[in-house]
Amino acid sequence: MDMDFLIIGGGIAGVSAAARLAPLGSLMLLEAETALAWHASGRSAALYEPNYGSPPVVALSRASGDYFRQAEGVLSERGLLLLARAHEVAEFDHDLTSMDFAEISVDEALAKVPVLKRDVLSRAGFAAHAWDIDTDLLIQGFAAQARAEGARIVTDARITGLRRDGAGWQVTSTAGTFTARMIINAAGAWADEIAKLAGVRPLGFQPYRRSMARIPAPGGHDVSRWPMIFGAGETWYAKPDAGALIVSPAEEHPMVPHDAWADDMVLAEGLARYEEFVTEPVTRMLANWAGLRTFAPDRALVIGPDPVEPGFFWLAGQGGQGFQSSPAASLLAADLVAGRAPEVGADIVAAVSPARFG
């Protein structure tokens, strides 16, 4: 089958790109797993906090705001509560400024989350500009948009070969062999592996594991209106989820690309950090899991054609901020492919370009 674009990867990066690129030509998306959003995208804490991340991520997240606000049901109110003990004031002040929190009193923090330990808290901050993202609704919305424009989305299609074939590419997969004019590399933790298959120089992406535990609502409280809770310096976080809490140690442990799972000792350390702040001990876990957050060496996204092989387009390095930046990141990808003037500034285009790696 000959097509214009073949996207490798069915996480939020690939699916949002499919929606944007499908109007520009024939398109197929190949996902190695049996469902979309299997790896990092299916294991995300899923918060739209537009001030979180590196400067290019923040710029793309802010540029995504209009899309999110117009997408019915995708965002819901959550808020973000920042907490610190006395020895964490430097980290607290940094987060307070960089993420635009408003400092609040300890009493106000306890009013939002009544299980907090008053004698432990030294400082607190709150940001109302943080919303839950319905990740499934967003993924399925982008997928439906892509299919409506004629795109074909194929799961259980693991890439086994990728080579130049004249003016285009021949792609061998477990779902068949296809040819395409341009490859869009949205393979997440496997982005460098796909580049190697294509004979393209890898850029040095590093996947990092992040673990999660789901625990019962502490003390039987209704947690549905609680904000997400963020330990100063991102040493842990907790977030309401389907009547329970998910708690993460917010670790960054370098990994090879794989189907990640949580480390019991790391989870125990993270739960202990959470317990230091609350009156209710953790007595059991309902579930646990882990995902890989993949970063480029400078921790900015990589969006653009490879400088040596322009038929190979990079869309990778979301590093845990893929959902919140996806509307603007996918639009930027489509603008670059179509030769349109990007809606974001030239400084952002340069900051995320793969050409920055020389």
TIFI-346600 format. One record per residue (C-alpha): residue in one letter; x, y, z. Coordinates in pm, whole numbers, padded with zeros to 5 digits, always signed. Layout:
<sites>
AXYZ
...
</sites>
This chain:
<sites>
M+00000+00000+00000
D+00143+00341-00100
M+00067+00638+00123
D+00194+00981+00206
F+00245+00942+00582
L+00311+00644+00802
I+00307+00715+01177
I+00486+00475+01408
G+00336+00482+01756
G-00021+00500+01884
G+00023+00704+02199
I-00102+01059+02232
A+00177+01194+02010
G+00102+00961+01720
V-00277+00975+01742
S-00291+01356+01765
A-00049+01379+01471
A-00273+01144+01272
A-00567+01380+01324
R-00366+01680+01205
L-00188+01513+00913
A-00474+01309+00767
P-00620+01611+00582
L-00283+01655+00409
G-00268+01313+00242
S-00313+00938+00276
L-00206+00816+00619
M-00161+00501+00823
L-00075+00470+01191
L+00091+00152+01318
E+00082+00065+01689
A+00282-00231+01815
E+00042-00320+02096
T-00316-00445+02075
A-00464-00108+02173
L-00382+00260+02144
A-00217+00440+02438
W-00078+00116+02582
H+00245+00244+02736
A+00317+00594+02874
S-00005+00747+02741
G-00217+00488+02918
R-00037+00533+03250
S-00032+00909+03285
A-00149+01114+03584
A-00321+01320+03315
L-00320+01675+03444
Y-00331+01987+03230
E-00101+02222+03420
P+00028+02459+03152
N+00315+02592+03366
Y+00471+02247+03423
G+00775+02138+03223
S+01066+02285+03031
P+01014+02622+02856
P+00924+02471+02515
V+00678+02232+02684
V+00521+02522+02873
A+00488+02722+02551
L+00319+02434+02368
S+00099+02353+02667
R-00021+02712+02689
A-00080+02715+02314
S-00298+02405+02362
G-00533+02583+02601
D-00794+02694+02348
Y-00820+02342+02206
F-00876+02192+02550
R-01132+02452+02648
Q-01329+02391+02330
A-01314+02009+02349
E-01631+01918+02536
G-01574+01704+02843
V-01197+01668+02807
L-01108+01897+03100
S-01258+01896+03450
E-01170+02103+03754
R-00899+01971+03982
G-00650+02226+04112
L-00299+02163+04242
L-00184+02190+04604
L+00186+02239+04676
L+00317+02128+05017
A+00649+02169+05195
R+00809+02098+05529
A+01046+02342+05697
H+01358+02203+05528
E+01199+02220+05181
V+01148+02596+05155
A+01401+02643+04873
E+01227+02381+04657
F+00890+02527+04757
D+00986+02881+04655
H+01115+02756+04319
D+00794+02564+04245
L+00577+02849+04373
T+00734+03090+04124
S+00794+02865+03823
M+00446+02709+03829
D+00263+03027+03933
F+00112+02904+04260
A-00050+03140+04505
E+00075+03086+04858
I-00202+02989+05102
S-00211+02928+05476
V-00180+02588+05639
D-00542+02623+05752
E-00651+02678+05392
A-00455+02369+05284
L-00626+02160+05552
A-00963+02286+05436
K-00887+02144+05091
V-00736+01815+05215
P-00846+01744+05574
V-00607+01451+05634
L-00295+01669+05620
K-00077+01692+05933
R-00081+02046+06064
D+00241+02003+06264
V+00434+01882+05957
L+00333+02152+05710
S+00546+02464+05687
R+00427+02618+05358
A+00146+02559+05111
G+00051+02691+04770
F-00247+02644+04542
A-00301+02672+04167
A-00652+02669+04028
H-00516+02657+03673
A-00481+02277+03674
W-00741+02046+03527
D-00790+01673+03492
I-00765+01545+03135
D-00999+01269+03023
T-00721+01092+02837
D-00940+00829+02675
L-01180+01092+02545
L-00889+01294+02404
I-00725+00990+02241
Q-01051+00863+02094
G-01143+01211+01974
F-00817+01248+01783
A-00851+00892+01646
A-01207+00959+01527
Q-01094+01282+01361
A-00812+01096+01183
R-01043+00818+01062
A-01299+01070+00941
E-01027+01211+00715
G-00952+00865+00575
A-00665+00757+00800
R-00620+00390+00879
I-00517+00297+01234
V-00371-00052+01278
T-00289-00207+01615
D-00085-00522+01686
A+00154-00400+01418
R+00510-00421+01550
I+00776-00275+01318
T+01033-00535+01208
G+01206-00351+00923
L+01237+00003+00790
R+01442+00105+00488
R+01463+00364+00217
D+01285+00254-00101
G+01352+00501-00378
A+01182+00828-00290
G+01001+00674+00005
W+01016+00407+00272
Q+00936+00040+00292
V+00802-00055+00633
T+00779-00419+00738
S+00555-00501+01031
T+00367-00790+01185
A+00056-00649+01013
G+00213-00644+00668
T+00451-00444+00449
F+00373-00087+00351
T+00536+00197+00162
A+00517+00563+00249
R+00662+00896+00142
M+00731+01011+00499
I+00780+00836+00832
I+00654+01006+01148
N+00849+00867+01441
A+00613+00890+01740
A+00741+00575+01905
G+00793+00716+02256
A+01054+00521+02450
W+01140+00336+02128
A+01205+00649+01919
D+01579+00589+01892
E+01523+00221+01816
I+01301+00316+01522
A+01566+00561+01402
K+01831+00287+01409
L+01606+00059+01203
A+01575+00338+00947
G+01947+00405+00936
V+01893+00747+01094
R+02124+00875+01367
P+01958+00834+01711
L+01929+01149+01922
G+01997+01009+02268
F+01647+00969+02411
Q+01637+00830+02763
P+01329+00661+02911
Y+01279+00702+03287
R+01047+00489+03496
R+00773+00648+03706
S+00571+00426+03942
M+00215+00463+04070
A+00010+00304+04346
R-00367+00324+04383
I-00475+00327+04748
P-00818+00346+04914
A-00951+00693+04994
P-00783+00783+05325
G-01013+00758+05624
G-01311+00691+05401
H-01317+01054+05286
D-01483+01160+04965
V-01172+01263+04771
S-01350+01358+04448
R-01309+01733+04507
W-00958+01720+04650
P-00685+01883+04442
M-00383+01697+04317
I-00115+01718+04588
F+00243+01790+04489
G+00543+01756+04722
A+00786+02047+04687
G+01061+01961+04443
E+00835+01692+04291
T+00942+01433+04548
W+00595+01271+04544
Y+00240+01344+04439
A-00111+01217+04502
K-00422+01258+04290
P-00788+01153+04325
D-00877+00878+04084
A-01214+00698+04061
G-01290+00734+04432
A-00938+00638+04540
L-00596+00807+04539
I-00304+00741+04313
V+00028+00810+04482
S+00362+00829+04305
P+00718+00862+04435
A+00778+01073+04121
E+01099+00883+04059
E+01312+00910+03747
H+01508+00587+03711
P+01675+00539+03371
M+01550+00232+03186
V+01576+00062+02851
P+01255+00069+02645
H+01018-00200+02775
D+00670-00261+02914
A+00744-00106+03253
W+00628-00225+03594
A+00652-00069+03938
D+00939-00143+04174
D+00809-00247+04517
M+01085-00074+04713
V+01047+00249+04517
L+00671+00243+04574
A+00727+00186+04945
E+00958+00489+04961
G+00706+00704+04778
L+00417+00594+05000
A+00632+00668+05306
R+00694+01023+05181
Y+00321+01068+05128
E+00246+00926+05476
E+00473+01184+05638
F+00217+01449+05540
V-00110+01276+05628
T-00286+01147+05938
E-00414+00826+05776
P-00162+00544+05723
V-00157+00341+05403
T-00272-00010+05491
R-00305-00160+05145
M-00268-00098+04773
L-00552-00153+04530
A-00320-00167+04229
N+00019-00048+04105
W+00183+00018+03770
A+00462+00214+03605
G+00526+00400+03283
L+00827+00536+03099
R+00867+00911+03060
T+01111+00966+02773
F+01327+01277+02741
A+01570+01412+02485
P+01911+01508+02629
D+01797+01869+02688
R+01449+01760+02811
A+01267+01953+02538
L+01037+01788+02287
V+01173+01694+01945
I+00944+01793+01658
G+01062+01826+01301
P+01229+01658+01004
D+01562+01488+01059
P+01834+01727+00933
V+02003+01453+00728
E+01699+01248+00627
P+01406+01491+00582
G+01166+01207+00496
F+01202+01092+00857
F+01008+01320+01092
W+01065+01319+01469
L+00775+01359+01713
A+00915+01238+02043
G+01053+01326+02387
Q+00724+01428+02548
G+00865+01330+02888
G+00536+01299+03072
Q+00384+01616+02926
G+00252+01460+02606
F-00117+01501+02680
Q-00105+01862+02792
S+00105+01972+02494
S-00051+01745+02230
P-00292+01988+02059
A-00021+02245+01985
A+00259+01991+01932
S+00058+01800+01672
L-00045+02122+01499
L+00320+02229+01485
A+00410+01894+01329
A+00140+01939+01064
D+00247+02298+00996
L+00606+02188+00939
V+00505+01898+00715
A+00269+02119+00511
G+00522+02402+00480
R+00290+02644+00662
A+00404+02917+00895
P+00371+02761+01242
E+00129+02922+01485
V+00394+02910+01759
G+00694+03140+01738
A+01019+03072+01557
D+01199+03042+01891
I+00982+02743+01987
V+01026+02585+01644
A+01403+02610+01686
A+01392+02488+02047
V+01219+02163+01950
S+01388+02105+01614
P+01603+01790+01583
A+01859+02009+01404
R+01962+02147+01745
F+02157+01828+01811
G+02397+01898+01525
</sites>
